[in-house]
Amino acid sequence: MTFTNETFIPTNQPEYHNHFWNYMRGNEGHENYLDLGKKVTGAYVMPATSETKFDKKLSEESLFRQLGTHVYAPNGPSTVLAKVNTDSATWVAPGGAIPAYDAINDFTTYGLSDHKLAVVMQMDASFMHDNYPRFEAYFTDRLVKDFAHAEEDAFINGTGVDMPTGILAADGGAEVGVTADAITYEDVVKLFFSLGKEYRKNAVWLMNSETALALRTLKDDGGNYIWNHANDTILGKRVVISEYMPSAAAGVKPIAFGEFSYFWVVDRCHMTIRTLRERFFETDQIGYLAYELLDGKLVRPEAIKVMKMTA
C-alpha cells in the first residue's frame, strides 16, 4: 500500500510500524510519518502490531490480567455497571401469570478514572544500533516487566488516590471474611466458607511466599497437612503467589480468597511513548517516557474475602 501524504499513515500499517521503531532508535526524519499517532505532548502511539504483542506479553506477566476481567475502553463511558443477580426463575401454573421482576435497582455504578502509569527508560545509542534486529522485542519486554509489577502492586495495595483501588483497600476493596490473632487451620476454613457458594466455584487463594510457607506446614485437627503438595491447592482451590501481598502482622490482610474475575482491569488509552533525546545527550543515551491510562475496580466486594489480623 502506498501513501502519498506522509502525515496520514494509520497506526495499524507496516509503514507506521517501520517509521516508529526507526524513530525510537534515534534516526531523524521518521517522525514526519507518524502524525496520526502523535499526541499533543509530542508522544507517539505504539504501532498496532507492536501493541498487540505488548498486550499479549503483559497479560502473561500481569497477575490480575490473568485472574481478572480485562476491558479496553479508550473512548468509552466513565462508569461501569455491575449487576447483582437477585432475579430467579419461578414455577408457574398452566395459564398463570408470569411474575415480572423489576431489575432497575440491581445495578451498582462505579466511576472510572484515567490513572497514569508511567516509566522513564534509558538506553545507550550503541546498544540500540548493535541490537537492531531485537530492539523492538527488548524494548517491549522491559516495558512489560515495569508495567506488570506496578499494576500488580496497585491492584493489591492501591489507595485509589492517583492510582487504582486495590483489593486490600478499606474502602472499595474486598470484604473481611475473618479476623484472626494468628493463621490457624480453623481460621483458614472460616475464610473459605465466608465466601458465598456462587463465588467459591472458581475461587483461588492469594498470598505471598512467606504466608504460603507457613500454610504448607499447617495441619488440620487430624494431623493432616491442609496444603495439597501434589497440586498446590488448599481445600481444593489453587494457591496464587504475589509478593505484593503483605506478610502476617498486626492489622494487615495476608490472605485473600475469592473469584478474581470480578476485579476489572480497564485500559483507557493506547500505550504511548515519547523520546527524550536532549535529556540524556551528554551520556550518549536516549530516554523514553512510556505511559498508559488505566483503572482497576473490584465490582463485587463480596466476591473476594480477606483474612485480617487483629491489631
BALOBA-1460 file (C-alpha; in Angstrom, 3 decimals):
// residues 311
<rec num="1" residu="m" x="0.000" y="0.000" z="0.000"/>
<rec num="2" residu="t" x="1.312" y="3.450" z="-0.928"/>
<rec num="3" residu="f" x="0.586" y="6.646" z="0.987"/>
<rec num="4" residu="t" x="1.075" y="9.859" z="-0.967"/>
<rec num="5" residu="n" x="0.580" y="12.089" z="2.082"/>
<rec num="6" residu="e" x="3.283" y="11.227" z="4.599"/>
<rec num="7" residu="t" x="1.254" y="12.518" z="7.543"/>
<rec num="8" residu="f" x="-1.617" y="10.086" z="7.059"/>
<rec num="9" residu="i" x="-0.140" y="6.665" z="7.747"/>
<rec num="10" residu="p" x="-2.541" y="4.782" z="10.050"/>
<rec num="11" residu="t" x="-1.007" y="3.229" z="13.149"/>
<rec num="12" residu="n" x="-2.020" y="-0.260" z="12.001"/>
<rec num="13" residu="q" x="0.030" y="-0.104" z="8.775"/>
<rec num="14" residu="p" x="3.514" y="-1.609" z="8.274"/>
<rec num="15" residu="e" x="4.847" y="1.793" z="7.200"/>
<rec num="16" residu="y" x="3.909" y="3.324" z="10.539"/>
<rec num="17" residu="h" x="5.492" y="0.387" z="12.356"/>
<rec num="18" residu="n" x="8.801" y="0.767" z="10.490"/>
<rec num="19" residu="h" x="8.998" y="4.551" z="10.887"/>
<rec num="20" residu="f" x="8.055" y="4.341" z="14.570"/>
<rec num="21" residu="w" x="10.823" y="1.923" z="15.532"/>
<rec num="22" residu="n" x="13.395" y="3.730" z="13.411"/>
<rec num="23" residu="y" x="12.485" y="6.916" z="15.246"/>
<rec num="24" residu="m" x="12.723" y="5.121" z="18.600"/>
<rec num="25" residu="r" x="16.267" y="4.088" z="17.678"/>
<rec num="26" residu="g" x="17.244" y="7.736" z="17.260"/>
<rec num="27" residu="n" x="17.061" y="8.052" z="13.484"/>
<rec num="28" residu="e" x="15.941" y="11.518" z="12.452"/>
<rec num="29" residu="g" x="13.225" y="12.289" z="9.929"/>
<rec num="30" residu="h" x="10.992" y="9.308" z="10.600"/>
<rec num="31" residu="e" x="8.769" y="11.323" z="12.955"/>
<rec num="32" residu="n" x="7.393" y="13.155" z="9.906"/>
<rec num="33" residu="y" x="5.480" y="9.999" z="9.002"/>
<rec num="34" residu="l" x="3.890" y="9.461" z="12.404"/>
<rec num="35" residu="d" x="1.376" y="12.290" z="12.635"/>
<rec num="36" residu="l" x="-1.689" y="10.063" z="13.015"/>
<rec num="37" residu="g" x="-0.167" y="8.553" z="16.136"/>
<rec num="38" residu="k" x="1.121" y="11.809" z="17.606"/>
<rec num="39" residu="k" x="-0.202" y="13.261" z="20.850"/>
<rec num="40" residu="v" x="-0.187" y="16.960" z="21.738"/>
<rec num="41" residu="t" x="2.654" y="16.206" z="24.176"/>
<rec num="42" residu="g" x="4.916" y="15.012" z="21.364"/>
<rec num="43" residu="a" x="4.475" y="11.350" z="22.314"/>
<rec num="44" residu="y" x="3.515" y="8.676" z="19.789"/>
<rec num="45" residu="v" x="1.051" y="5.800" z="19.968"/>
<rec num="46" residu="m" x="2.728" y="2.402" z="19.721"/>
<rec num="47" residu="p" x="2.081" y="0.681" z="16.354"/>
<rec num="48" residu="a" x="-0.930" y="-1.614" z="16.421"/>
<rec num="49" residu="t" x="1.106" y="-4.746" z="15.668"/>
<rec num="50" residu="s" x="3.586" y="-3.914" z="18.443"/>
<rec num="51" residu="e" x="0.799" y="-3.109" z="20.897"/>
<rec num="52" residu="t" x="-0.809" y="-6.476" z="20.193"/>
<rec num="53" residu="k" x="2.454" y="-8.192" z="21.135"/>
<rec num="54" residu="f" x="2.814" y="-5.931" z="24.187"/>
<rec num="55" residu="d" x="-0.730" y="-6.684" z="25.367"/>
<rec num="56" residu="k" x="-0.199" y="-10.430" z="24.963"/>
<rec num="57" residu="k" x="3.047" y="-10.369" z="26.957"/>
<rec num="58" residu="l" x="1.536" y="-8.069" z="29.590"/>
<rec num="59" residu="s" x="-1.408" y="-10.435" z="30.031"/>
<rec num="60" residu="e" x="1.038" y="-13.317" z="30.553"/>
<rec num="61" residu="e" x="3.109" y="-11.331" z="33.081"/>
<rec num="62" residu="s" x="0.386" y="-9.397" z="34.906"/>
<rec num="63" residu="l" x="-1.347" y="-11.460" z="37.580"/>
<rec num="64" residu="f" x="-4.601" y="-9.501" z="37.598"/>
<rec num="65" residu="r" x="-4.876" y="-9.507" z="33.810"/>
<rec num="66" residu="q" x="-4.814" y="-13.305" z="34.111"/>
<rec num="67" residu="l" x="-7.221" y="-13.654" z="37.034"/>
<rec num="68" residu="g" x="-9.395" y="-10.604" z="36.457"/>
<rec num="69" residu="t" x="-11.540" y="-9.313" z="33.609"/>
<rec num="70" residu="h" x="-9.789" y="-7.110" z="31.060"/>
<rec num="71" residu="v" x="-11.822" y="-4.318" z="29.457"/>
<rec num="72" residu="y" x="-10.497" y="-1.978" z="26.775"/>
<rec num="73" residu="a" x="-12.454" y="1.294" z="26.808"/>
<rec num="74" residu="p" x="-10.347" y="4.150" z="25.370"/>
<rec num="75" residu="n" x="-13.350" y="6.225" z="24.379"/>
<rec num="76" residu="g" x="-15.959" y="4.556" z="26.495"/>
<rec num="77" residu="p" x="-18.064" y="5.863" z="29.370"/>
<rec num="78" residu="s" x="-16.532" y="6.984" z="32.648"/>
<rec num="79" residu="t" x="-18.618" y="4.464" z="34.608"/>
<rec num="80" residu="v" x="-19.176" y="0.717" z="34.664"/>
<rec num="81" residu="l" x="-22.294" y="-1.096" z="35.823"/>
<rec num="82" residu="a" x="-22.203" y="-4.284" z="37.892"/>
<rec num="83" residu="k" x="-25.398" y="-6.326" z="38.198"/>
<rec num="84" residu="v" x="-26.412" y="-8.180" z="41.328"/>
<rec num="85" residu="n" x="-28.328" y="-11.275" z="40.247"/>
<rec num="86" residu="t" x="-31.270" y="-11.278" z="42.637"/>
<rec num="87" residu="d" x="-33.772" y="-12.409" z="39.996"/>
<rec num="88" residu="s" x="-34.836" y="-16.067" z="39.983"/>
<rec num="89" residu="a" x="-36.972" y="-18.475" z="37.995"/>
<rec num="90" residu="t" x="-40.488" y="-19.200" z="39.277"/>
<rec num="91" residu="w" x="-42.835" y="-22.153" z="38.826"/>
<rec num="92" residu="v" x="-45.984" y="-21.036" z="37.039"/>
<rec num="93" residu="a" x="-49.296" y="-22.881" z="36.862"/>
<rec num="94" residu="p" x="-50.796" y="-23.563" z="33.403"/>
<rec num="95" residu="g" x="-52.317" y="-20.341" z="32.160"/>
<rec num="96" residu="g" x="-50.978" y="-18.488" z="35.166"/>
<rec num="97" residu="a" x="-49.362" y="-15.071" z="35.010"/>
<rec num="98" residu="i" x="-45.592" y="-14.972" z="34.928"/>
<rec num="99" residu="p" x="-44.401" y="-12.602" z="37.647"/>
<rec num="100" residu="a" x="-42.411" y="-9.656" z="36.356"/>
<rec num="101" residu="y" x="-39.219" y="-8.680" z="38.118"/>
<rec num="102" residu="d" x="-38.100" y="-5.071" z="38.323"/>
<rec num="103" residu="a" x="-34.308" y="-5.172" z="37.990"/>
<rec num="104" residu="i" x="-33.747" y="-1.418" z="37.917"/>
<rec num="105" residu="n" x="-32.108" y="-1.467" z="41.355"/>
<rec num="106" residu="d" x="-29.867" y="-4.455" z="40.629"/>
<rec num="107" residu="f" x="-27.089" y="-2.350" z="39.106"/>
<rec num="108" residu="t" x="-24.256" y="-0.702" z="41.017"/>
<rec num="109" residu="t" x="-22.442" y="2.145" z="39.254"/>
<rec num="110" residu="y" x="-18.676" y="2.507" z="39.605"/>
<rec num="111" residu="g" x="-16.800" y="5.536" z="38.349"/>
<rec num="112" residu="l" x="-13.693" y="5.062" z="36.205"/>
<rec num="113" residu="s" x="-10.573" y="7.180" z="36.459"/>
<rec num="114" residu="d" x="-7.732" y="7.718" z="33.998"/>
<rec num="115" residu="h" x="-4.832" y="6.844" z="36.283"/>
<rec num="116" residu="k" x="-1.494" y="7.375" z="34.533"/>
<rec num="117" residu="l" x="1.163" y="4.704" z="34.951"/>
<rec num="118" residu="a" x="4.475" y="5.896" z="33.516"/>
<rec num="119" residu="v" x="8.131" y="4.919" z="33.336"/>
<rec num="120" residu="v" x="11.304" y="6.565" z="32.004"/>
<rec num="121" residu="m" x="13.857" y="4.179" z="30.489"/>
<rec num="122" residu="q" x="17.392" y="4.937" z="29.247"/>
<rec num="123" residu="m" x="19.326" y="3.084" z="26.558"/>
<rec num="124" residu="d" x="22.806" y="3.551" z="25.112"/>
<rec num="125" residu="a" x="22.800" y="4.619" z="21.485"/>
<rec num="126" residu="s" x="25.416" y="1.975" z="20.652"/>
<rec num="127" residu="f" x="23.249" y="-0.758" z="22.175"/>
<rec num="128" residu="m" x="20.266" y="0.222" z="20.039"/>
<rec num="129" residu="h" x="22.270" y="0.094" z="16.827"/>
<rec num="130" residu="d" x="24.153" y="-3.114" z="17.684"/>
<rec num="131" residu="n" x="20.917" y="-4.893" z="18.626"/>
<rec num="132" residu="y" x="18.704" y="-3.510" z="15.880"/>
<rec num="133" residu="p" x="17.001" y="-6.838" z="14.934"/>
<rec num="134" residu="r" x="15.927" y="-7.414" z="18.556"/>
<rec num="135" residu="f" x="15.418" y="-3.811" z="19.625"/>
<rec num="136" residu="e" x="11.632" y="-3.906" z="19.455"/>
<rec num="137" residu="a" x="11.412" y="-7.169" z="21.417"/>
<rec num="138" residu="y" x="13.884" y="-5.980" z="24.069"/>
<rec num="139" residu="f" x="12.129" y="-2.619" z="24.411"/>
<rec num="140" residu="t" x="8.715" y="-4.267" z="24.720"/>
<rec num="141" residu="d" x="9.919" y="-6.824" z="27.271"/>
<rec num="142" residu="r" x="11.303" y="-4.065" z="29.501"/>
<rec num="143" residu="l" x="8.011" y="-2.192" z="29.349"/>
<rec num="144" residu="v" x="6.056" y="-5.339" z="30.156"/>
<rec num="145" residu="k" x="8.043" y="-6.072" z="33.318"/>
<rec num="146" residu="d" x="7.897" y="-2.456" z="34.522"/>
<rec num="147" residu="f" x="4.160" y="-2.100" z="33.983"/>
<rec num="148" residu="a" x="3.177" y="-5.601" z="35.133"/>
<rec num="149" residu="h" x="4.902" y="-5.191" z="38.508"/>
<rec num="150" residu="a" x="3.458" y="-1.719" z="39.096"/>
<rec num="151" residu="e" x="-0.042" y="-2.877" z="38.129"/>
<rec num="152" residu="e" x="0.074" y="-5.902" z="40.434"/>
<rec num="153" residu="d" x="1.187" y="-3.768" z="43.375"/>
<rec num="154" residu="a" x="-1.576" y="-1.203" z="42.778"/>
<rec num="155" residu="f" x="-4.325" y="-3.765" z="42.200"/>
<rec num="156" residu="i" x="-3.482" y="-5.244" z="45.610"/>
<rec num="157" residu="n" x="-2.369" y="-2.239" z="47.692"/>
<rec num="158" residu="g" x="-3.646" y="0.750" z="45.716"/>
<rec num="159" residu="t" x="-5.196" y="3.580" z="47.728"/>
<rec num="160" residu="g" x="-7.407" y="4.988" z="44.978"/>
<rec num="161" residu="v" x="-5.503" y="8.303" z="45.114"/>
<rec num="162" residu="d" x="-3.682" y="8.804" z="41.792"/>
<rec num="163" residu="m" x="-3.790" y="5.032" z="41.368"/>
<rec num="164" residu="p" x="-6.426" y="2.271" z="41.240"/>
<rec num="165" residu="t" x="-8.113" y="0.981" z="44.390"/>
<rec num="166" residu="g" x="-6.597" y="-2.340" z="45.401"/>
<rec num="167" residu="i" x="-8.348" y="-5.370" z="46.843"/>
<rec num="168" residu="l" x="-6.859" y="-4.702" z="50.301"/>
<rec num="169" residu="a" x="-8.199" y="-1.147" z="50.490"/>
<rec num="170" residu="a" x="-10.541" y="-0.461" z="53.398"/>
<rec num="171" residu="d" x="-12.884" y="1.464" z="51.100"/>
<rec num="172" residu="g" x="-13.675" y="-0.215" z="47.773"/>
<rec num="173" residu="g" x="-11.615" y="-3.317" z="48.451"/>
<rec num="174" residu="a" x="-12.533" y="-6.879" z="49.366"/>
<rec num="175" residu="e" x="-14.693" y="-7.680" z="52.366"/>
<rec num="176" residu="v" x="-13.166" y="-9.041" z="55.567"/>
<rec num="177" residu="g" x="-14.181" y="-12.684" z="55.903"/>
<rec num="178" residu="v" x="-12.445" y="-13.491" z="59.176"/>
<rec num="179" residu="t" x="-10.407" y="-11.683" z="61.808"/>
<rec num="180" residu="a" x="-7.652" y="-13.724" z="63.428"/>
<rec num="181" residu="d" x="-4.883" y="-13.441" z="66.000"/>
<rec num="182" residu="a" x="-2.783" y="-15.964" z="64.039"/>
<rec num="183" residu="i" x="-3.161" y="-18.039" z="60.892"/>
<rec num="184" residu="t" x="-4.729" y="-21.287" z="62.103"/>
<rec num="185" residu="y" x="-6.487" y="-24.168" z="60.396"/>
<rec num="186" residu="e" x="-9.811" y="-23.074" z="61.868"/>
<rec num="187" residu="d" x="-9.427" y="-19.528" z="60.543"/>
<rec num="188" residu="v" x="-8.477" y="-20.746" z="57.060"/>
<rec num="189" residu="v" x="-11.654" y="-22.843" z="56.988"/>
<rec num="190" residu="k" x="-13.685" y="-19.882" z="58.246"/>
<rec num="191" residu="l" x="-12.279" y="-17.708" z="55.462"/>
<rec num="192" residu="f" x="-13.141" y="-20.392" z="52.910"/>
<rec num="193" residu="f" x="-16.788" y="-20.571" z="53.997"/>
<rec num="194" residu="s" x="-17.120" y="-16.814" z="54.464"/>
<rec num="195" residu="l" x="-17.163" y="-16.617" z="50.670"/>
<rec num="196" residu="g" x="-20.571" y="-17.186" z="49.071"/>
<rec num="197" residu="k" x="-21.094" y="-20.533" z="47.376"/>
<rec num="198" residu="e" x="-21.535" y="-18.924" z="43.948"/>
<rec num="199" residu="y" x="-18.044" y="-17.410" z="44.227"/>
<rec num="200" residu="r" x="-16.279" y="-20.456" z="45.691"/>
<rec num="201" residu="k" x="-16.639" y="-22.458" z="42.467"/>
<rec num="202" residu="n" x="-13.885" y="-20.523" z="40.646"/>
<rec num="203" residu="a" x="-12.119" y="-19.057" z="43.661"/>
<rec num="204" residu="v" x="-8.356" y="-19.005" z="44.256"/>
<rec num="205" residu="w" x="-6.145" y="-18.159" z="47.231"/>
<rec num="206" residu="l" x="-3.791" y="-15.182" z="47.022"/>
<rec num="207" residu="m" x="-0.825" y="-14.743" z="49.381"/>
<rec num="208" residu="n" x="2.921" y="-14.101" z="49.403"/>
<rec num="209" residu="s" x="5.666" y="-16.728" z="49.673"/>
<rec num="210" residu="e" x="6.176" y="-16.281" z="53.408"/>
<rec num="211" residu="t" x="2.499" y="-16.920" z="54.113"/>
<rec num="212" residu="a" x="2.479" y="-19.846" z="51.690"/>
<rec num="213" residu="l" x="5.409" y="-21.416" z="53.540"/>
<rec num="214" residu="a" x="3.515" y="-21.130" z="56.817"/>
<rec num="215" residu="l" x="0.417" y="-22.748" z="55.305"/>
<rec num="216" residu="r" x="2.486" y="-25.578" z="53.806"/>
<rec num="217" residu="t" x="3.295" y="-26.734" z="57.338"/>
<rec num="218" residu="l" x="-0.176" y="-26.123" z="58.782"/>
<rec num="219" residu="k" x="-2.137" y="-29.222" z="59.788"/>
<rec num="220" residu="d" x="-5.788" y="-29.897" z="60.490"/>
<rec num="221" residu="d" x="-7.145" y="-31.419" z="63.686"/>
<rec num="222" residu="g" x="-6.382" y="-34.887" z="62.351"/>
<rec num="223" residu="g" x="-2.711" y="-34.107" z="61.784"/>
<rec num="224" residu="n" x="-3.016" y="-33.830" z="58.000"/>
<rec num="225" residu="y" x="-1.398" y="-31.028" z="56.031"/>
<rec num="226" residu="i" x="-4.059" y="-28.676" z="54.669"/>
<rec num="227" residu="w" x="-1.836" y="-27.845" z="51.682"/>
<rec num="228" residu="n" x="-2.062" y="-30.431" z="48.918"/>
<rec num="229" residu="h" x="1.561" y="-30.645" z="47.795"/>
<rec num="230" residu="a" x="0.636" y="-32.620" z="44.684"/>
<rec num="231" residu="n" x="-1.213" y="-29.736" z="43.029"/>
<rec num="232" residu="d" x="-0.589" y="-26.697" z="45.288"/>
<rec num="233" residu="t" x="-4.165" y="-26.337" z="46.480"/>
<rec num="234" residu="i" x="-5.821" y="-25.635" z="49.826"/>
<rec num="235" residu="l" x="-9.263" y="-27.168" z="50.351"/>
<rec num="236" residu="g" x="-9.283" y="-27.967" z="46.640"/>
<rec num="237" residu="k" x="-8.590" y="-24.391" z="45.495"/>
<rec num="238" residu="r" x="-5.457" y="-23.189" z="43.692"/>
<rec num="239" residu="v" x="-2.914" y="-21.024" z="45.501"/>
<rec num="240" residu="v" x="-1.556" y="-17.986" z="43.634"/>
<rec num="241" residu="i" x="1.571" y="-16.218" z="44.868"/>
<rec num="242" residu="s" x="2.144" y="-12.476" z="44.806"/>
<rec num="243" residu="e" x="4.987" y="-10.888" z="46.718"/>
<rec num="244" residu="y" x="2.930" y="-7.683" z="46.895"/>
<rec num="245" residu="m" x="0.623" y="-9.339" z="49.429"/>
<rec num="246" residu="p" x="1.745" y="-8.487" z="52.984"/>
<rec num="247" residu="s" x="3.092" y="-10.962" z="55.496"/>
<rec num="248" residu="a" x="1.079" y="-11.666" z="58.625"/>
<rec num="249" residu="a" x="1.381" y="-8.773" z="61.079"/>
<rec num="250" residu="a" x="-0.932" y="-6.759" z="63.287"/>
<rec num="251" residu="g" x="-3.725" y="-5.075" z="61.348"/>
<rec num="252" residu="v" x="-2.799" y="-6.369" z="57.875"/>
<rec num="253" residu="k" x="-4.578" y="-8.708" z="55.444"/>
<rec num="254" residu="p" x="-2.180" y="-11.505" z="54.427"/>
<rec num="255" residu="i" x="-4.630" y="-13.854" z="52.658"/>
<rec num="256" residu="a" x="-7.311" y="-13.221" z="50.057"/>
<rec num="257" residu="f" x="-9.732" y="-15.840" z="48.772"/>
<rec num="258" residu="g" x="-12.271" y="-15.318" z="46.042"/>
<rec num="259" residu="e" x="-13.273" y="-15.142" z="42.413"/>
<rec num="260" residu="f" x="-10.965" y="-12.545" z="40.932"/>
<rec num="261" residu="s" x="-12.863" y="-12.276" z="37.653"/>
<rec num="262" residu="y" x="-14.890" y="-9.600" z="39.425"/>
<rec num="263" residu="f" x="-11.809" y="-7.393" z="39.504"/>
<rec num="264" residu="w" x="-11.896" y="-5.395" z="36.272"/>
<rec num="265" residu="v" x="-8.757" y="-4.035" z="34.632"/>
<rec num="266" residu="v" x="-9.859" y="-1.183" z="32.367"/>
<rec num="267" residu="d" x="-7.394" y="0.196" z="29.811"/>
<rec num="268" residu="r" x="-8.264" y="3.786" z="28.917"/>
<rec num="269" residu="c" x="-5.714" y="4.564" z="26.181"/>
<rec num="270" residu="h" x="-3.164" y="3.005" z="23.852"/>
<rec num="271" residu="m" x="0.411" y="2.560" z="25.054"/>
<rec num="272" residu="t" x="2.118" y="5.852" z="24.258"/>
<rec num="273" residu="i" x="5.854" y="6.609" z="24.079"/>
<rec num="274" residu="r" x="7.888" y="9.787" z="23.854"/>
<rec num="275" residu="t" x="11.625" y="10.021" z="23.177"/>
<rec num="276" residu="l" x="13.782" y="12.191" z="25.439"/>
<rec num="277" residu="r" x="16.793" y="12.903" z="23.251"/>
<rec num="278" residu="e" x="18.226" y="16.058" z="24.798"/>
<rec num="279" residu="r" x="17.832" y="14.974" z="28.408"/>
<rec num="280" residu="f" x="20.485" y="12.243" z="28.173"/>
<rec num="281" residu="f" x="22.532" y="13.676" z="25.299"/>
<rec num="282" residu="e" x="25.755" y="14.064" z="27.304"/>
<rec num="283" residu="t" x="25.862" y="10.350" z="28.141"/>
<rec num="284" residu="d" x="25.105" y="9.277" z="24.533"/>
<rec num="285" residu="q" x="21.805" y="7.788" z="25.603"/>
<rec num="286" residu="i" x="18.200" y="8.119" z="24.543"/>
<rec num="287" residu="g" x="15.461" y="8.269" z="27.138"/>
<rec num="288" residu="y" x="11.929" y="7.003" z="26.664"/>
<rec num="289" residu="l" x="8.843" y="8.120" z="28.529"/>
<rec num="290" residu="a" x="6.136" y="5.461" z="28.215"/>
<rec num="291" residu="y" x="2.710" y="5.632" z="29.796"/>
<rec num="292" residu="e" x="-0.714" y="4.066" z="29.866"/>
<rec num="293" residu="l" x="-4.009" y="5.249" z="31.342"/>
<rec num="294" residu="l" x="-5.991" y="2.627" z="33.202"/>
<rec num="295" residu="d" x="-8.118" y="1.821" z="36.206"/>
<rec num="296" residu="g" x="-8.918" y="-1.238" z="38.273"/>
<rec num="297" residu="k" x="-12.180" y="-1.939" z="40.090"/>
<rec num="298" residu="l" x="-13.460" y="-4.724" z="42.288"/>
<rec num="299" residu="v" x="-17.033" y="-4.558" z="41.041"/>
<rec num="300" residu="r" x="-18.324" y="-7.007" z="43.646"/>
<rec num="301" residu="p" x="-16.568" y="-6.578" z="47.005"/>
<rec num="302" residu="e" x="-18.264" y="-9.733" z="48.320"/>
<rec num="303" residu="a" x="-16.610" y="-11.822" z="45.554"/>
<rec num="304" residu="i" x="-13.264" y="-11.729" z="47.402"/>
<rec num="305" residu="k" x="-12.841" y="-12.203" z="51.138"/>
<rec num="306" residu="v" x="-9.693" y="-11.467" z="53.133"/>
<rec num="307" residu="m" x="-8.251" y="-12.571" z="56.440"/>
<rec num="308" residu="k" x="-7.405" y="-9.602" z="58.650"/>
<rec num="309" residu="m" x="-5.007" y="-9.933" z="61.549"/>
<rec num="310" residu="t" x="-6.053" y="-8.306" z="64.813"/>
<rec num="311" residu="a" x="-4.261" y="-5.073" z="65.667"/>
